[in-house]
Amino acid sequence: MDVLDLTRLQFAVVTIYHYLFVPVSICLSSTAAGFHLAWMRTGKDKYLHLTKFTGKLLIVTFAVGVVTGLVQEFQFGLGWSAFARFYGDVFGPTLAIEGMLAFFLEATFLALWYFGWDRLPRRIHAATIVVVAVGTLLSAYIILAANSFMQNPIAYALDPSTGRAHLTSFLDLMTNEVVLAAFPHTMGGAAMAGSGLLMAIGIWRTHADRAFLTLSRVGAWAMLIGGMVTAISGDHLGKVMTAVQPMKMAAAEALYETTTSAPFSVFAIGELGHDRPFFSIEIPGLLSFLGTGSFSGTVQGIDDLQALYTAQYGPGSYVPMIPVAFWTFRLMIGAGVLGMALAAYHLWSTWDTTRRVPLLPRFLQPGAGTPGWLRRFVLIAPVLPAAANTFGWIFTETARQPWLAFGISKVEDGISPGLTSPEVIASLAGFTLVYGLLALVWYRLVVHLSRQPLAPVEKASADSDPVPSY
């Protein structure tokens, strides 16, 4: 691997690891705010205990996300200074605003909420966690706007004397059609990621406290709804991407020839070349619908787009890694659908009803309870949406290649000058080691918090009978 490949690998490792925690933080902040408001409205102790428990998970996850996010932003100076030098004036303001939101707004109000119990007025205290939830959404939108500039560069102009780009309209950058489509899609995936963790913990600990059953069902509902939002918004995002990056949609199906009523392969065996795989399960017209909104629409093929880009941008290969684009697109969809199915099954199995459905075996009856196999494999719940998010971002970024910012800057032009392979390898090894330790610490803390009783255990005095725990 040369310096360019190593630097790309380093950025991929940093970004993928960071994004394991970001969607979980987004979901946990909204869930904690929801439980807090539910407690204020109903006065039920279980909502108070779930609020504090979810808040502790949020603090642990938020801390790891902030640390890894700092490294990700520093990557632009460490490995991609050439790109940052020419286009940093455009997406730099978004990174600065996101940093201020994360550090000053979210961190400050999260601290006020955590230390404000019984110190702040009830409504003001509740408002602090609501501000955290809103802040995470704003932070996510702004950072997605920066990424959307790389997908669909707008609102910039090049200085003829220096060649550097400068921002022409911050409003246009914030209303890029890509970010408007990507934001609900990403937030749906975030809801699935955080709710998968809550559902897993709830199922695991239901035997210890019935409030955990509420947690698992809230997580399952959030995963199911988040999956629906992801699917619906993903359909719109696919059409936007087809308009601004037609090569990406063609790569998702390994479609080399321009085709009307293009099919979508659910599964394929064989080489993903000009000849179709020798075995594939296809849905007729689905790719055309995903890209154009019509089952009879025309999808441009890789060969025609390569010829078009060669004439427009000069000689070179403009074809991304087809197997990576093809399979990550399907793995993204498959992992998300499996997560939704798991959530739906948990809701069905814990539905509080005595009504039986004819012909269904006992373990499939509503209200039959969480089966043993689901409790044994409960870790699948958070892994599936995390995998779906990861595969989705791998597809989004690798299927844009060879562009760093589509149509204006190639990956090879953005790398920092003077970098050597030993330097990149050393920093990559350091990041991997530190991130591995952070993952272990985060996992141990989450397990430790999950094993604690939700309600405080009151100590009995010497003169009284023991007080049972909640």
PEUR-V405045 format. One record per backbone hydrogen bond with DSSP energy under -1.0 kcal/mol. CO is the residue of the C=O (numbers start at 1). NH is the residue of the N-H. If there is no record, write none. Layout:
BEGIN
co=<CO/CO>
nh=<NH/NH>
END
This chain:
BEGIN
co=<2/3/4/5/6/7/8/9/10/11/12/13/14/15/17/18/18/21/22/23/24/25/26/27/28/29/30/31/32/33/34/35/36/37/38/39/44/45/46/47/48/49/50/51/52/53/54/55/56/57/58/59/60/61/62/63/64/65/66/67/68/69/70/71/73/74/75/75/79/80/81/82/83/84/86/87/87/88/91/92/93/94/95/96/97/98/99/100/100/101/102/105/106/107/108/109/110/111/116/116/121/122/123/124/126/127/128/129/130/131/132/133/134/135/136/137/138/139/140/141/142/143/144/145/147/148/150/155/157/159/164/166/169/170/171/176/177/178/179/182/183/184/185/186/187/188/189/190/191/192/193/194/195/196/197/198/199/200/201/205/205/209/210/211/212/213/214/215/216/217/218/219/220/221/222/223/224/225/226/227/228/229/230/231/232/233/234/235/236/237/238/239/240/241/245/246/247/248/250/255/256/259/262/264/267/269/271/279/281/283/283/285/286/287/288/289/294/297/299/301/302/303/304/305/306/307/308/309/310/320/321/322/323/324/325/326/327/328/329/330/331/332/333/334/335/336/337/338/339/340/341/342/343/344/345/346/348/348/349/351/357/361/362/365/371/372/373/377/378/379/380/382/383/384/385/386/387/388/389/390/391/392/393/394/395/398/400/402/405/405/409/409/410/411/414/416/420/421/422/423/424/425/426/427/428/429/430/431/432/433/434/435/436/437/438/439/440/441/442/443/444/445/446/447>
nh=<6/7/8/9/10/11/12/13/14/15/16/17/18/19/20/21/22/25/26/27/28/29/30/31/32/33/34/35/36/37/38/39/40/41/42/43/48/49/50/51/52/53/54/55/56/57/58/59/60/61/62/63/64/65/66/67/68/69/70/71/72/73/74/75/76/78/79/80/416/84/85/86/87/88/165/90/91/92/95/96/97/98/99/100/101/102/103/104/105/106/107/109/110/111/112/113/114/115/119/120/125/126/127/128/130/131/132/133/134/135/136/137/138/139/140/141/142/143/144/145/146/147/148/149/151/152/406/168/166/163/159/157/173/174/175/180/181/182/183/186/187/188/189/190/191/192/193/194/195/196/197/198/199/200/201/202/203/204/205/208/209/212/214/215/216/217/218/219/220/221/222/223/224/225/226/227/228/229/230/231/232/233/234/235/236/237/238/239/240/241/242/243/244/245/248/250/251/252/255/302/303/299/288/283/281/279/273/269/266/264/286/289/290/291/292/293/297/261/259/305/306/307/308/309/310/311/312/313/314/322/325/326/327/328/329/330/331/332/333/334/335/336/337/338/339/340/341/342/343/344/345/346/347/348/349/350/351/367/369/353/360/364/365/368/375/376/377/380/381/383/384/386/387/388/389/390/391/392/393/394/395/396/397/398/399/401/403/411/408/409/404/405/413/414/83/419/424/425/426/427/428/429/430/431/432/433/434/435/436/437/438/439/440/441/442/443/444/445/446/447/448/449/450/451>
END
